[in-house]
Amino acid sequence: MISIKWFVVYYLIGLATLAVVADQVPPISITEKTQIDPELYNKAVNHARSLPSSEGQQLIQQLMEGNIDALYNIAQSLNQNDDRLTSVKLWHALADGPAAHVLSAAALGFSYYEVDKEQALKYFVQASEGNGEDSGPHQPSLFNAGRLFLELNDPSSALAYIRSCASCWKEYPKFCAGLTTTCKEAYNTLSNQIISETTSPPGIQDAADMFLYSSLDDFPSTKEFKLYDKGMQQLQQYAEQEDKKKGVSHLLKSQKELTQLQSKAKDKLSELQKYLLGIILTRIEVLLNTDAHDEL
């Protein structure tokens, strides 16, 4: 498994002071978008009232208008004022409810990072996806999801998310700009460390999973992808063959397709793709030359 020491980009989405109206139920427009109960809502309102007058009044007005971003801002203020339990409850109400509030999901990712990495990953992944047609991916969460996947020994998913972080600006320039350079550097660092085999090299399954995420140049394109896809299909058919000796024909077909890809696209493949393709072809050669024809 690949285990690489990662720098953590703590891209805290504006942890500024914020806040919330009491002894009343939340507006219908808020209850339709969240899973918040009146008691929790009133805690938020009371906190808003405790803030400097202009700030608190603005947040209360936003709440009355059904603005759920005000609840997110209040949760941030509570968190900074050491009421972390209430802040996390508010973020859960926003992230887990129909609103699927992106910044709240990202905040939960940071909140759980030290105590429950699986839970942190869940919310970073959720935040990274945005929340509908009018939003794009959340670039900091793409990066942090990739970092966490790597910590949890899933280099293929790590590479995929960091690649998305580095390239999402092409489709979503409005949402992806600030971390593009950082993500490209992280992607190149991870690629180089995989190639240099600073720890154990990836197995054939990891190599196959990573291949399509192993270039920032959107390669392979349609023509070359067909060769790769055919090669992978033949490998899969070999893996599903109970009698491995009878599955040799699948190995030979896979070897043919992937060798063609290696030859015809040598100037287009990234260095990481060349490395991963080499791992796959070497493993196929080993299987072809062993009497037992072991499992992939």
N, C-alpha and C positions, 0 to 999 in steps of 0.2 A: 504494500500500500504506500501511497505517496504521502509524506507528511512534511510540509514545508512551513517554515516560520514566517508568519504573515504579519505585516504591519496592519494595524486596525485603523480604518478611516472612521472616526467617530463624527460622522456628518450629522450633528444634532440639528434637526430642522427648527431653527429659531427658538431655542429654549429661553424665551423672554418671559417677562412677568405678565401674567394675564389673570382672568378671573370670573364670578356670576351673581336671583330675586326671591324671597323665601315664602314658605307657607302657601304655596300654590302649586298646582300640578303643571307639568311641562306643556307647552303649546302642542296642539294636535300635529302640527307640521313636524315637530321634533319627535314625538312618539311614533310617528309613521316611519321615521328614518332610523330610529335607535331602539335598543331594548332597555331603556333606562326606567327605573322605578322612581316614584315621587320622592322617596326619602333621599335617594342619591342625588336627584335633581336639586332638592332643597339644600343639600350640603354645598353643591356647586354655587347656588344662588347666594347663600350666606357668605361664602368665600368672596364672591364678587362684591358684595356689600362692604366687605372689610378692606377693600383696596382703595387707593386714592380716588376721590370722587369722580373725576373725569373718566378715568379708566374703568372704574366699576360701573358707572352709568352707561358707558358705551357698550360694555359687555351685556348688561341687563337688557338694554334696548335691542341688541342683536338677538338675544334669547327670545324676547317677546315676538320678534319677527320670524322666529323659527330657524335661525342661523346656527347650524350645528357646529360650524367652525368655532363659535364662541365657547362651546363646551370643551373642545380640544384645547383652546387657549387657557381656559380655566384649569384644566387638568395639568397643563404645564406649570402654571403658577402654584398649584397645590404641591406638585412634585418638588418644586424648588423651595417650598416652605415646609418640607419634611413630612407632608401628608401623602406619602407614596402609595399607601393602600387605596385611598380614595381616588387618586389620579389614575391608578391602574384600572380600577373599576370603571371609571369614566371612559378611558380609552377602549376598554373591552366593549362597553355599550355602543361606542361609535364604530369600532372595527368589526365586531361580530354581528351587528345588526344590518338591516337592509342597506344602510348607507355605505357599508364597506369602506369606511373612511381611511384614506391612504395614510395620512400623516399619523393617525392614531395607531394603525397597524405597525408603522415604522417605529413609533415610540415604544410599543410593546416589544418589538424585537430587541431594542436596547435594554428595556426593563428586565427581560428574561435572560439576557446574554450570559451573565455570570452564574445564574442558578439553574438554568434549564435550556441548554443549547438547541435541543430539538424543538422546543416551543418557540424559542427565538427565531429559529430558521423558518418555522411555519409562518410567522408574521412578517418576516422580511420578504419571503416569497410572495405572500399576499399583497404586500405593499408594492412590490416590484411590478405587479401586473396592472397597476392603476385601478380605476373603478368605472369603466364604461367608455363609450365611443368618444366622449368629449375630453377624455384625459389620455395621456400617454404613460409609458412606464415610468416608475420612480427610480431614477438612475442610482442614487445612493443605496437604495435597498437591493438593486441588482448586484452591486458590488459586495455588499455585506452578506447577501445570500451566497454568493460565490465563495467568499472567504469562509463562511461557516460550513458549506459543503466540504471544503478542503479539510477543515479541522475535523470533520466527521468522516474523513477517509472516503470521500466520493469525488475523486479528481475529475471524472467526466462531467458531472453536473457543475462542479466548480468552474471548469473551463467554459462551459456553455453560458453560465450566468455572467462571468466576467467578460466574455466575448460580447454578449448582449449589451453590457454596460459600455463597452468601448465603441460599439457600432450603432447604438440606438439613435444617435443624432442624425443619421442618414434619413430615417423615416419620421423621427419626431424631434426636429431641431428645437422646437419650443420647449420641450421637456428635458432634453438631454444635451447638456453643454458643459456644465460646470465640472464634471468629473471625467470627461472623455480622455484627457491626457493621462490622468492618474490610472484609469482603467486600462488604457493601452499599455502603459508601463507595467502594470500588474500582470496583464495577459502575456506580455513578452517575457517577464520574469518567470512566470509559471511554465510557459512553453520551454524556455531554456533549461529550467531545472528538471523538467521531465526528460528532455533529451540527454542531459548530462548524467542522468541516473544518479543523482545525489543520494537517493535511497534505492529501494527495490524498483526495477523497471516494471511498467504495466504489463499485465498478462494480455492474452489475445482478446479477451472480452472487453477489458478496459480500452485496449488499443482501438478496437472496432467502434466502441461507444464514443470515443474521443475524436475519431477521425474527422467527422463532419463539422466539428467545432474548432478545428485545428488550423484555421486560416482566417485572417481578418479581411481577406480579399474575396469573400463569397465564392470560394472554390471548394469542391468541384461544381462546374456548371452542368447543364443538362446532359451533354454528350458524355462527359467524363463520369458523371454520376451514374449513368446507366451501367458502365463497366464496373464501378464499385458496387452498385446494388446487386448486379448479377453475381458478382463474386461472393458477397455476403449471403445471398440466398442459397448458393451452393454450400457454403459453410454451415448454414443453418440446417440444411437437409442432411448433411453429414452428421451433425450433432444429434439429430433426431433418429438416425439409423441405429437400430439396436445392434446389428451385426456390423461392426466398424469395418471389417474387411470388405464387406459388400458396398460400403459407402465410399470406397477409394475413388470411384468415378466422380463423385461430387467434389472431392478434394482436388482432383486433376482439373476439373472445370473451373473451380474457384481460383486455382493457381494461374490458369490461363488468363482469366479476366483481369485479375489483379496485376499480373505481370505486364499485360498490355497497358493498363493504367499507369503503372510505374514507368514504362518506357515512353508512351505517347505524351504524358503530361509532366515529364520530369522538370521542365522549365516553369511550370505553373504551380506545382506543389510547394507548399510551405516546408520549411525545414522540419517542423514537427510532423507534418503529414508524411514526409519521406521516412522519418524515423518510425512512425507507427505502422506504415505500410510494410516496412522492413520486418518489424516484429511479427506481423500477421503472416507474411510469406515465409519467414524462417520457421514459424511454428508449423505451417502446412508442410514444409519440407521435412521436418522432423517426423511428423505423422506419417508421411509417405514412406519414410525409410525405417519405420519400426514395425516389427511383426505384430505387436499387440494393438497398434492403432488406438492409442489411449484417447481418453476424453479430451475435448478442447480445454 
